[in-house]
Amino acid sequence: MKIKSISWSIALLSSSLFLTSCEDILGHWEKPTPVSNNEPFYNYKNYMLMDFSVNPGDSFYDFALGNWLANHDNNDEGLADNLANSQNEELFNAFYSSTDGVVSHLTQYVNDSYTEAQALADVLNFLKDNGISDGAGIKDTDLGALTTGQILTILGKLQNAGFSPLLKRNVGTNEGKFVKVLAAAEPCKDMMNKYKTSGEASAKAWIKEILQLLQPNPATEVISDDIINAIFNIEIQLQNANSPQYSSDLRERQHAMPVAPLKVSNLRSRTRSDAPTAADVYVAFDVTSASVDPKAVGIVNLILSQNAKTLAYFICYKVIAELEPIIPNPNDPKFNLKNNLYTKLSTAAPQIINRVHYDELKGKGDVEGCSYMMEQMRQVMDMRIANLEWMSDATKTAARNKLAGMIFNIGVPSTRPGESLTLTGTTLMQDVLQLYKQREDVSKSLVGNENTTLGWDYFLLDSTIGVFNAYYMPSLNQLFILPAFISSTLFPTDDEYMRYATATVFGHEMSHGFDASGSQYDYQGSINNWWTPNDKSMFEALQDLMKERFNELWQYDGVHANGEQTLDENMADLGGVRIAFELYRMNMEAAGYQQDVIDYQLREFFLHYALVWQEDANVEDLKDLLLNDTHSSNRNRVDGILRMMDEWYELFNVTNGVLYLDPADRVTIW
């Protein structure tokens, strides 16, 4: 169900209106049983998880969860992870047991008769259809005969088939409409992981193994080290041309700066003897009237300067590397086709997965309650912006307009995704290749449409409804709260502590619109500077303080956290907790609760916030997080955020400890 945001009139957003709406929301809200704040800690709902010997000022995470951390069963991974594992298993089984005609057409081929030889034959025929193989295997002499002009034609055909070895034709947004954007392709993640964990030699050996899959006689026709080295270097350039590939909930497929569109009539015609130009690249990708990501320009120049044979080898390598997870490996006893296929399609061509996820998740979760709460949270944030002392009225107006235009998408879309899919392949690989192409067709169909009407279609190009996450997409100015976060476990109708703790996630996504990256986009999702110079300077100074506060925390023993890398997520965490906390407090004040009761409930809110991020992370996980993710560790998402809030100090009587900050050092941004 798609919920379009209400464009509240700024003039009407008064505190009196908000208090009236607070009373309205109580109709959805069962009052908790009052408990005096003088009651001992064992009266807290989750007291068995807590370690009362810990000073909250040293680690609120250990105070709230210390007993669980010390004594939990190995199979208990924490509230959210347990729920995610359960949901993932249910959806996985539903996919492979589905009687849906399109789904079963694909899954019928997932059996022992599907072999490596069959899969590789299909890949070679695919390359042949796109002009780069004779169908029998890749040969050095054949690849060496190709010209750069032919390479451009091949790249354009592969893009239409859903493959992007060097450049990718994305869908972005500009001035409220979907537009084509030429961007740098991403490097192969498996190769980059080899490089990061085992070094350059291991990464190059992996590249060679991948290419040898397509060689008819790998023992006699050896791929030169020069080719392998060149492929590796191109991958590194692609890595440098991309933002770090963090597993962030800020899901952006492009950060394109709109440029003057190229016109076909302005492109010079070249003769057979002319060398290709950048204009020829744009023509090949059908982006002659599109935006170009500045980082893509370097890859365009790389294509034009690189040896054509090297590019041909690189294309073959990237195609086979993309499909390698679903090519049976007789030498790998751990190879699991069912798992690999499901994982690959979930991100590369998720339309078929979403048919099943929609059927399984439609109607589940409290969509109405979430929608109502998020509108209340919008009002809380609007008042916070209006009351900012460091921001001018001009910037406040732009920020409030952006907030008013933010669209909330909650649960599942209004129509079933992937309804237009058709599959006619006679093998698994043929069906998969058809899914890649149809995903690209959907992407192209969005161009020219308003981004307010097809947000779900854009979001589901690369994601599944069943993923355990929530997202804000700045180029749409839209939030996506997926079914997992409005489930009866995380958003129960009979547990206000848990409900408001989960609301911090909703506020987190809302706050992404105003973090260091999201604040570059306007209410339409276009990159547009809506800041006065002085306000921008003040905003950046507050960001610097935020970085410092998180640099002070430990990622693991002996290694500090990275406040620069995690800035956006930390800003969103802080905003989310503040908005949810303030809404909860105002609701209880409007209900007429005594202050000691309100204080008790707010302490429960903070304890349940820790429960949302419950996990027992090992050092290897924390190292990987520091290397590859924009999120802070779960521990720091609790301790690092709460130490910024005056109310936390007051409610838990925190006067000392390693987390303690003097009031002047606590950061408030929004």
Beta strands, then each sheet from edge to edge (+ up, - down):
strand 1: 2-3
strand 2: 167-174
strand 3: 177-184
strand 4: 291-292
strand 5: 407-410
strand 6: 470-473
strand 7: 478-481
strand 8: 554-556
strand 9: 559-560
sheet 1: 1+ 5- 7- 6+
sheet 2: 2+ 3- 4-
sheet 3: 8+ 9-
end
